[in-house]
Structure formats: structure tokens, C-alpha cells
């Protein structure tokens, strides 16, 4: 027997002056100037917070100095404007209702929220916030908390200023692991319980009482409220004490705390209230608001197709009620839907629910996740054209609505945010083993193989490590698994103080390219696994051959970031935005697209030295190609002209993750800071183009071992519903070893990340001391020895080129002065003027790659040499304390090496020191030997009037000291010191072997 559908009566809002049309406009709802309060003019045009208080049914701007100060008798409208990476502005509107506010003020706040949304183009998400039941997003705007004060404008309450009254002892209860909801409770023992955190604010001391059932993270967050109370109510001058539930009276702080309540007595078990009981399983209900009535929508499952753009709906999820407003619904329909949501909260036994209003096309992730089917690309998204129409209409009405239109997105070249002066090693995976590659091959990868690389670079106080795996598109699963296992062991050998990364071919981040500087990807593979795969599947082996036909696309932003990617040797592989190298045997062509720049063409010259050195190519420009060129590509065909799109940088989202029995639960942290990273937890920073997993030191070891699996689970579930690729670059970061390309998303304080103890102990130390304690600086770790690995000099030994600056990436191992000098004095007759030998572009200092079978007999000598590289600069380069006129006798100062039975050199360090003194003293005298001085322009090889009869190998010595410093940024003395120091180290290393 059919039953009549239940209807929810809709109560009208307080009277308003809105004028609406009965039918919606085809492009958007009808808006007139009379609909928009003058207080909202110019709102939402720049990132930040804007707050209005309802006074006499009108919004009045609140001065920024009073942001975060709310009164219990008032209602407020809060606008949060966020500038997205895409260049557009995102708006979130909240209306906050104090517990003592009048119904009329609450209704006005709700109406003004719709009004403000209309002024912004009708696409903001709107939230209803009730005192004591605020959303985490709202509370995140006012970290660490909000503590409403008694009083109000229209309610008749009198505002009480904090600093104008005598201190009154107050008791607060704090709830929340990520943001804290603070509520004042009666100052009585009966208010305390075992589950929550309580703050007792007395005149001379602030006590934090932690219930025995509260978590460490909750206790740590509550300490931020203690700090806020200390600064706000005590001007930062009072004692702070932490009291644990169950602490005996022998503890002085506990005794003093319980003395405030008349003495210690056991707390009774907390009786669960209606609001504390866990919500029973609740199935979301969809209701359509039609003609003032909310009617349930009958459907087997929730899908996007159920929502009509000309109507408004309620999605009742028990703790949240979503009001979905169709893009073409009228303002009257939207108001009626909002009224229906407010009315549903009056039902008996209804918990305090959040009301969230959403415009079609701008649905939140949480709303979309309630539906079983939601298209990745919403077909009803408001077009730029319709937004422009709304903006133009409002402008004619005298309202500036810039927030509707997109701003220009930033187009800066991505920065690697990592020191590029470190030491690089690469291993090729062959079956289940890894094979160390020689320096000449460590930047040459095959798409059918897997690789592991280890990059050691100087950190602030210690050597940092990045250990990564690279999977070619045609690599097999067995070798990928082996690479991950071997990389994990390498991280374990470094006591987990290394960043673990996973990269896929075609999805490499800027960090990888900057570390390698030159990166080549060849077709096919050379591993036994790949060869076996080709044989078993009867597929053609396309492994690159120097004698065969091959086409390479050249890309990158400069010498410090350039790649050569082998593509199909057909004309359709060409792109007008790139340069290419084509070879077939001894025939070599370079092809420049019509949209390429001089930088692109320079990269071709550099990459030729690696792919086809010592061969003169035939230059081709788009539109003037020869028949031979097209013949090698199988004939002409159309090709694209747009640059291959790199994933744009998205706005980062931080999630706290819990993983149990294979199920992953995530909670988003809004407006996150470094303090949100709790050492007991695991967090995921989702930037869409990169995924970072941050692992706290105090995290359960079992969960820590599953960090990679958790990251893969997160990518698979795609919580942000942004079609996240499973090949997204992935980083596993251990607390205390955060790389700069991760910390750049925070206002990072390294002292906090180096503290000991759990999150509560750390916060307590900061609250009591006022600032984070400076930990003992860790001693530089001695790098774990791998095959062929050498240590990296400490910070005192590195040249200026090794200092990291995001604005200026430098060629590894060469100072700016050295680069400028080499560029101006090199031989112009060479084929590639801008191309230094490949070895020069490798990391400096580079390890000396040896045959492992020949290394053992000379291990003692290697150890001595390594130790000498770790010595301070004052010993290695003592010239700064030697007078310039000092003559050093080579015979008197040359020690005789003592060679033991094993052939090691015992006095190597002394010999290297004296040799440095001799050479530096000689070179320091070069300027005093009476050499003639010539102007810089006459010493250049391109000079129209070059100097003759001079030693062309030492042209720099004929410059005056002043001109030398002006041109190359350093004195002659400093240049000789640096150059000879590097040269002498190389000499001594060669003598050892």
C-alpha cells in the first residue's frame, strides 16, 4: 500500500528587501544592485579574511585587529578568500551564530551570506557555524582557538574588555586532535572527566589537566590554547603546569591543582550525553525542495544525474546537511532550500549539524564523495563565459566583482629547491641485483629497465640523502619490486635518515632533472629481465643502437636541467616547440622547431656531445628540411606545435592518515602549519603533481614500515577526486630529515623538527620556555660506504657554487667566477662553443670509480685520502695565514713518504699540505713578477685588437687585480687558491693509483 511522501514545512527567513524573478535566468540567477548590501562592495578581491558583524540587521565590517574576537550575543559573516595556484580566487563564506544571539540576527546573517555569495558571482561554499559546534575549517582560520566573550550588540549584553576587569578563575574544556574546540564550563569538580583536556586559568598559574583517556596529540594541541591564554590574559607572564589524570598528591603541581577544587577526590566515570554518543549508521537522504516543500527523492543509489540544474536539494547526512543549489535556480528557491535546512535542525533528538550550502559546479570533495557516481569533469561547471556575464552585469550596477574572474597564474620556471652540488651514484637493476654504473653512463637510462640512485648533498648541519628508484615504461614488475626492496635496504643502512623517492618515466620531477643535470632516456633495455620478457612475449627488441636510426627530443630549461628523450623515428614525433637530434649510422641531423629559442638550440649542442660526440651534424630548420632528412623519418607528415604540458603545480592539501586492517582513513588539515605535523602520526601532503609522505619519529614501527603501501593506497583511492595518476612522483620523508623541497610548503623551523620526546613533551617545553629549545647540533654523519662511493667535503670546504639558492641554479662544482673565466677564454675554434666536456658537468666532487677487484690492496691509501678531504679549510688552504712574500723551499719542506709493507702512504696529509703552500705561494707571486697589464677586451679571443706575444694559456694573469675582481667576482689570490686547491687534490689522487 503506497504511502504519501513526508514533507518538511519551510519557514520563511526574516523579512528582506530581495527582489527575485519567478524564473531563473538561462545563465545565472537574477541579481540587482538592490540585492547587494553596500558593505560587501569590493569584498573578496584579494586573499585573506574579511568579517562583518550583524548590527541592526545590517553587516558592519569588523576591524582586522579584532579578528578572532567573537561575542556570544552576536552573529557574524566571515569571508575567506584563497588565491589558488591556477590564478583564480576561491571563496568560502561562514556565518557564525553566538549561543545568545537573537533569531532575527541569525536569520539576517543567513540572508546576508546568500547576498554576499551573489556579489561574488554565486559560486562560494557557505557554512553555518554554531558556537561550540564549529567546523574544523572555520576554526583553522583562528588558530589556536576562539574563546567567545560574553556580550552582544542587540542582545543587551555589555561587552567586557579583557584588560579592564579583575582576573576571574575560569575552567575550559578542549576537544580536538587537529584544531581545538574550546568551551568554558562551570568551575567545579563535576565538570572534569577522564576523556577530555581541561585548562584551569587562575591569576598566577595556568593548569592543563589531561584526562587519562585523552591522546598525546590532543594534549599537545591543548597546550597551544594554554599558550594563547598565557599571552592574551596574562601578557605572557605566568607559570604553566601540566597535570595528569591519576597523578598522586606527591606531585606539587597536581596538589596545587586539586587544591583549587577543595582537595583530591576520584573522578566518576563520564556519563555519555546525547551529543557524545556515536552516531548510528546513517544513510544519506536526498530531498528536493519544490514549491516550499522538501520531498524525498526516490533512488536506488545516489548519482550525479539526480540533481537538476533548475532546482535545489538537501542532502541530509545527519551530522552535515548540504544544500545544493542548481546553477539555474532562482534566488527564491535558494532561500527556500536554506530555510528547509534550518527547519530540519529543530527536529527532536537531532544533533547539532553543520549546514553547508553549495553551488552547482563548485561542489566540495566531501559532498561529491557521498555519491556513488560523480564524473571527474563536471558537465555543469560554470563556464568562463557565464562568469563574465555575471561580472559585467554587476559592474553595470556599480559593483566591482573582480573576484569572479581569474587572475593571471604564476608562470615562473619551477625550482628544484635542493642543493645541486652533491655526490651522485646510480645503480642499474639486473634481475634481483644492482650494478653500479660508471660516471660516464650514470645519466643514461633505458625505458625497459629500472634504476636506483643515491644523491648525497650538504644540509644545514649534516649530510642529507635522497635515495630514489626510476622505473622505465617497459620495465618488468619483478625488477621494480627488486628495486624497491634494494632501495629500502639502502635507507635502512642510513638509519632511515634519508628520503625515499619513487619516479616513473615521463613523470619525473624537477628535482631529478636538476640532480642529474643531463638526463637521457633510450628505448629498450639491457637488463636480463627485460631481455627475458622480450623473448617470452615474442616482441621486437627496440633497444637503442648507436649505428641504427634514432630520434631524440631535446628539452629542459638550461645546462643545469636538460633531457634527451628517444621517440619514434617518424615525422609525427616532431613538435615545433622542441629541437631534435636524428641519426642513422654516421649521418646526424639537428632539427629546430619554428617555436624554439636560442636556449633550446644550445641544449642540442650540449646533448650532441653525449649522443654523437665528434660528429658534425647537418642543421635543419622547420620548413627548410632536406629530402634526406624526411627520408630517414619515412616521409613528411603533420606534427603538433604545442609544448608537451607539464603538470601544473596544484594547491597543497595536508591529510592526517590512520591505517588499520588494510583500511586507510584520512582527515584534511586546513590552513596547515609545521605544528600540525605530530611526531606520533603519518601525514600525506598532496600537491597532485607530487605526493609527500611525512613519517613521525614516534609513529608505531609497524605503521612506519607500511609508509609506501599507505601512499599507494592513498593514490589509488584519490581522496581529492582529481584523477590522480598512479605514476605520480612519491616521496617518503622521515621526521628530522625533511628536504628543502618539502619544507618550502611550511614556515619551517628546523629547531622544532630536531626536538626529542613526544608531541606533548615538545609543546610543553616550548610553552614553558617561550621558544623551542635549540637542540645539540648533530655531528656530521660519516657516509655509509657503498661500492664506489666517496665522501662529500663538509660545508667549510665547499666553494661558493655549492651554496643553494632557489633563484639561481649553478653548475655543480664550478664557481660563478670560474664559469665566467672559462667561458671567455676557451678556444672559439671548437665545433660546440658552449659545450664543455661531459665530465665537467658531472657532480663535483665526484667519486673516483674503480674496478672493485683492484680496490682492496689500496684501501689504506683511500682512507687517508678521504680523511684529508674532511679536514678543515684552515688546514687544507693555509695561505690566508701565510705572508704573501714568504718563500717556501721545495727541498726543505718536501717530506719523504713512509711506505709500510702494505704500500700505504703514511705521511700523505703532510705532503698535500706542503704542496698546497708551495703552489699557492708561487701563484700568489704571479702578479709581482712584472708581467704587463692589458685591458680585458684585448685579452678575449673575439677581440678586434687582440694582444700578441703573450702566454695564451694564462691570459687571466695579464689582467689588473681590480679588473679581474670586477669581471669574475673574486680576487686573483682567491681564484688561485681555489683553483690550485682543487688541482692539487686531483694530482695527489692520481699519484695514489
Secondary structure, DSSP 4 states (H G I P E B T S, - for coil): ---PPPEEE----S-------SS--SSS----GGGS-GGGTTTTSSSEEEEEEEETTEEEEPPGGGTT--BTT-EEEEEEEEE-TTS-EEEEEEEEE-TT--HHHHHHHHHHHHHHHHHTTS--EEEEEETT---HHHHHTTTT---PBS--SSS-PPP--GGGS----EEEEEE-SSS-EEEEE-SSGGG--SSSEEEEE-SSEEEEEE-TTS-HHHHHHHHHHHHHHHHHHSTT-SEEEEEETT--TTSHHHHHHHHTTTS--PPPPPPPPTTTSPPPP---EEEEEETTEEEEPP-SS-BGGG--TTSEEEEE-SSEEEEEE-TT--HHHHHHHHHHHHHHTTSTT---PEEEEEETT---HHHHHTSSB--SS-TTPPPHHHHHHHHHHHHHTT---GGGSPPPPP-PPP---S-SSSEEEEEEEETTEEEEPPGGGTTEEETT-EEEEEEEEE-SSSEEEEEEEEE-TT--HHHHHHHHHHHHHHHHHTTT-SEEEEEETT---HHHHHHHSEEEEESS--SHHHHHHHHHTT-------TTSEEEEEEEEEETTEEEEEEE-SSGGG-BTTSEEEEEETTEEEEEE-TT--HHHHHHHHHHHHHHSTT-PPEEEETT---HHHHHHTTS----B-SPPPPPPPPPPEEEEEEEETTEEEEEEETT--GGG--TTSEEEEE-SSEEEEEE-TTS-HHHHTTHHHHHHHHHHHTTT-S---TT-EEEEEETT---HHHHTTS---HHHHT--S-HHHHHHHHHHHSS---PPPPPPPPPPP-TT--PPP-GGG--GGGS--TT----TT--HHHHHHHHHHS-TTSS-TT---GGGGS-SSPP----HHHHGGGHHHHHHHHHHHTS-HHHHTGGGGS-TT----HHHH-PPPPB-TT--BTTHHHHHHHHHHHHHHHHHTGGGS------HHHHSTT-TT---SS-GGGGGGGS-HHHHHHHHSS-HHHHHHHHHHHHHHHHHHHHH-
